[in-house]
Amino acid sequence: MHYQSHKKEESIMKVEYQNAQVFDGHKFVKQNFTVENGIFTAVGTNNQSADQTVDLTGYYVTPGLINAHTHITLAADPHYWDNKEQNAVTKTVLAIQNLKESLTVGVTFVRDVGSTEDVDLNLMKLHLSDLPGIVASGSALSMTGGHGAKGGLEVDGVDEARKGARTVLKKGAKNVKVMATGGVATPGETPYDVQLSEDEIRAAVVEAHHKGFPTAAHAQGTEGIKNAVRAGIDSVEHAIFMDDEAVKLMKQYGTVVVPTLVAPRAIYENPEELPYFMVKKARLVAKPHFASIQKLVQNGVPIAMGTDSGCPYDDFSHWVVNEMKMYQDAGMTPEQVLNSSTMVAAKLLRVEDRVGAVKENLAADFVVLKNNPLDNLSAFEQEIAVYHNGRQLVNRLEKAGD
């Protein structure tokens, strides 16, 4: 069967997709679904009034993927990190390129967790139809001289942390990012370093939650992770050094973890053009990082897919699929991996009323695959078509009849 492309879909009010194998959060189920004005208007029923029908016999449909940890104003190209000539214009162009690259593997929504020049905030407000949706954080909150301070908003003490959160929220942020520990990519610190305190983090969390928005903590070392969890953070990013108490706290508080397993891997697999300090730390954290995610999976801590794309060699396409595969290596079933990349991430970002499932009244963000991703997650890099708000933005499927 040949996939029937339909270039006229944008001018047609109602399109029914028939005979698709649709992922329902548990398994693939044969279903029809209807898209009208960018919304799923019917799922699982026949629509006699559709303006056009598309036969998806033999194809698999998943919700659009959600990448919960990106840096759209950064580049995987290591030379970018030494470029002092970047400005708001060049970063905006780069961000658009990165977002378009995300679409090629089925990512239709991202959370950006640390941008510069407010590029992520401005792109989010534009709602550009040919780019993934964005939950933007603006500047991350860092202690003076701490991790990411160069491109972030430096705060010290509870009052400054509170004002910092209010500042990014005033600019339009829909997520507040804090730096709880040191990290790999910043010189002169280690992942173990405790940076923003529990009280400082809590002040930022309270402000975000007052507005109904989620929070994320860069937290790699054990004590910093615990500080963030006790402060009420919604998601811990990285979670490299976990002990049993940290796991217990996460289960108690309902914390979600965004692993970014590929971030250190992308560095240590490509050491030639990167600073020695960065490569050394990436090699140091790789094994304990993977072991920590295994521990979290075994204990049922929710995982939302996120890659840290924009870090050295960590691109917005190939490494997304690698991230998903590493979750499977860590003990998740393929079904759990797909959920982590769709509805779990949507709930974390508080956008589950908009995206994350093939469900009536949600945005028609979906991926059509020739191969079953439950058999091999590489399906997202193979024959694929990607729809965002009902519009086909990527098509690598064999097609006929154009």
N, C-alpha and C positions, 0 to 999 in steps of 0.2 A: 504494500500500500504506500502511495506517495502522499506526503504531507502537502495539503492544499494551502498555499500562502494566499492571503487576502489583503492586498494593499489598500482596498477601499474601506477597510473596517472603521477608520476614524470618522467617515461621513455617514456611516450606518448606525442607526439608533440602537439596534438590538441584534446581538450575535449569539447563537446557541452553539456550543461546542458539544459534540455528541460522542458517546462510546469511549470516553477517556477512562484510563485507570487513575483515579484521583486519590492522593494521600490524605487520609482523614485524621491523621494524628496517631493512628495505630497500624494501619495497613492500607494497601491500595484497593479501592473499590470502584467497580465500573459505574460511572455516573455521567449524566449530562449536566451542563451548567450554562447559565445565560449571563452575558455581560451587557449592561446598558449604561451609557454615559459614564464609563469607567468603574462601575460598581457591579459586584455579583448580585444579580436580582433573583436568581433561582438556582438552586443546587439540588440535584437528584431528581428533578422532574422534567418532563417534556414541555417545551414552550411552543405552542402552535402559532404564535404571532411573531416569531423571530423574522427579522429582515434578511438574515443570512445564516446558514448553518455551516459548520466546519467539522468534518469527520476526523476524530482523533483515535480511531481504531488502531491499536498496536502501540499507542504512545502513553507515556506516564506523565502525570501532572502533579507538581508539588506547589505549595505556596511559594511566593518569592522569598528568597533567603534574606536574613537580617544579620548584618555584621555589627555587633555591639561594641566594637573597639577599633576605631580607625583614627588616623591623623591625616586628613585629606590635604592639608597644606604642606605635607612632607613628601619626600620622594624616596623610593626604594634605591635609586641610583646613589651610591655612596659619595659621588662627587658633589652632589647637591648639598651635603652637610657641611662642606667647606666653602660654599658659595656665599659671599657676603653681600651680593648685589640683589638679593631677593627683596621684593616689595609687595604691596597689596595687589598690584596688577598681576605680577608674575605668579604670585601664590594663588590667585583666583583662577588663572588659566590652568595651573597645575592641579588644583582641586577638581576642576571640571574634567580634566583628563583622567584623574584617579577615579572619579565617580563613574565615568563612562566605562572604564576598565572593569569596575565592579560588576556592571551589568552583564558582562560577557560570560560570567559563571553563575548567573542567576540571582545576584544580590540586588534587591530592589529597594532596600531600606538600610540606612546606617545610623549608628550613633557615633558622632565625632567627639572624642574625649580630650581635646586640647588642640586648639587652633590658634593661629596668630592673625593679627590685623582684623579680627572679627570676621574672617572670610566665611567660616562655617555658619555663623549667625546670619550673615547677609544672604548667602545662598539658600539657607533654609526659608527665609522670608520670601524669596522670589518664587518658590514652588515651581521650578522649571520642569516642564512636562517630560523632557527627555533625559532627566537625571533621577537617580534614586531619591526617595524621601530621606529627610535628615532630621535627627534629633541632635541639636547642637549644644555644646557646652561653653563655647567661647574660650576664654583663658582659664586654664587650670589654676587652682589655688596651691601655692607652694610656700614653705617657710623661706625666709630670706636666705639666698644662696643654696637652696635645696634643689631637689630633683626637678628638672624642668623649669627652674626659675627664670632662665634666659628668655623663654617665650611665654611665661606664665604671669600670674598676679601674685606678688609676694605679700604674705600676711604673717603677722606674729602676734600671738595672744588671741583670746576669745573674741574681743571686740573687733579686731581687724579681720578675723576669720568671718565673723558675722557680716561685717560691711563688705568684705570681698564677695561673699555669696550674694548679697543684695545687689552689688554692682553688676555682676554678670547676669543676674536675673533681670535687672532693669534694662539691660541691653537686649534681652530677649532669649536668654539661654533657657532650654527646656530640660537641662540636666546640669548638675554641679559636680565637677571633678576636683578631688583633693589628692594631695601627695602625702601618703602616710609614711613612706620609707624612701630610702635611696634606691638606686636602680643600676642598670647595666650601661646605659648609653651616656650617662653624665660622669665626667671624670671627678676624682677626688672624693668619692663616696662608695659605699657598698650597699648591696640589697638589704643587709641586716640593719642599716642605720634607721633608727626611729626618728621621724621628722615631725610633721604636724602631730600634736598631742591628741589624746582622746577628747579632751574638752574642746579643743579647736575644731576638730572634725565634727563633733556634735553640734556646735554652733552653726556650722555650714549646713549640716543635714536638716536641722530644724527649719532654717530659712527656706530651703528647697521644698521640704514637705509642706510648709505653710502654703506654698503656691501649687502644690499638687504634682511636683516634679521629682524624678528620681535622682539618686546620687551615686557616684562611683569613686572608689579609692584605689589609686596606684598603691599596692601593698604587696611587698615581696618577702620581707623578713617576718618571722613569727610574731614578735611583739607588736610590730606595726599592724599586722593583720588583725590581731586581737583588739587593738585600740579601735580600729575602724569598725569592726563588727559590734563591739560594745557601744560605740557611738551611734549605731543605728543605720550604718551605710547600707544601701540597697545592693550594691555589687562590689565585690573585691576583684580587682583586676590583677592577674598574674598568679597570685597565691602560690609562690614558689616554695617557701619553707613552712610546711604545715605540720603541727604536732596534733596529738589527740585532743588536747583541750581546745585548740582552734577549730577543729572539726565539730566538736560538741557545741561550741558557741555558735557556729554557723547554723547548725540544725535548730538550736534554741531560738535564734533571731530570724530565721528564714532567709538568710543571706544567699544571694546568687553569686556564683563564681564565673568570671569570664577568663578562661585560661591563657589565651595567647601563646600556646605552646610553640608555635612556629617562629616567634620573634627571636629567641636566642639561637634557635637552629639555623635560621637564615644568616645569622652573623657568623657562627662558628663553621658553617659549611663554606663560607666565602671570606676567608680571613685576609686575603692578599692586600686589599686596599683600605682596610679599616684600622683604626688605632689599636695598638696592642692591648691597652687597658680594657677596651670594649670586648675584644675577642677573648681575653683571659676570663673576664667575668661571665661571658656567655657560656664558655666551656664549664665554668664552675657551677652554674645553676642548672644546666640541662638535665642531668639525671635526677636531682632532687625535685625539680619542677615536675617532671613526668610522674615520679613516684607520688607526689602530693596530689596530682589530678587523679591518679589511680585510687588513692585513698578516699578522695571526695566522691568518686563514682561509686565505690564500694559501699559508702555510707549514705548514699542517696541525696547528697547535696546537689541542688539544681545547678545545671551548667547552661550558660548561654554562650553561643558561638561568638568569638571575637578574635581578631588576628594581630592587632597592633600594626596594621598595614600603614606604610609610610616610613617605618623604621628601615634601616639598611637592608637591602635586598628583599625585603618583605613586601612584595607587590600586592595589588588589589585583586588578583585573579588566581593564579596558580597556587599561591600560598593559602588562599581561602579553602580550596579543596584539600590541601595538605593538612590544614588545621582540623577539618572534619574527619579525615582519615586517622589522625592522631588520637582523637576522642575514641574512635573504635578500637584502636590499639590499646587504649587505657581501660577498656572494659565496657564501653557503651555499645548497645546494639545499634544497628543502622537506623532503626526507627527512633531510638532516643537521640541519635545525632541529628536527624531531620527535625525533631521537635526542638532540640536546643537551638537550631538555626532558624526556627520560625516562631512558634507560639511562645516558647519559654522566653526568647529574646523580646518578643512583642510585649509580654506581660511585664518584664523588667523595665522596658522603656515606657510603660504605661500607654501603649498605643494599640493594645489588643482590640479596642473598639474600631480600629481603622485597618489593621493589617495582621498577618500572621497565620491566616487559614483561608481555605477555599470555602467561604461561608457567606450566606446571604447578608447583604448590607455592608460588607467590608469592601475595601478597594480591590479592584481586580488586578492584583499583583500575583502573577503565577508563572511557572516555568513548565514548558513542554519538553520532555526528554524522550529520545529514541530508546535509550537503555534504562533498565531498572536500577535506580540508585541504591536500592536495598541489596542488590547483588554486588555492586561496585560503585562507590561514591565518585569515581572518575567520570561517571555519566555526565556530571556537570561541566566537564571540560570537552565533551564529545558533541554529538548531534543535539542541539538545544535551540529552543526559541524562548525568548524572555518577554514578558508583558508587564507593563507598569501602568496602573490606572487604565487598563484595557487596551493600551496601545502596544503594538509589537515594536520593541526597540532593538532586539537582537534576533537573528534567524540564521542558524547554522544547520537547519534540518534539510534533508533532501526534499525538493519541492517540484511541483509540476503545475502547469496551467496558469503561470503568471501572464 
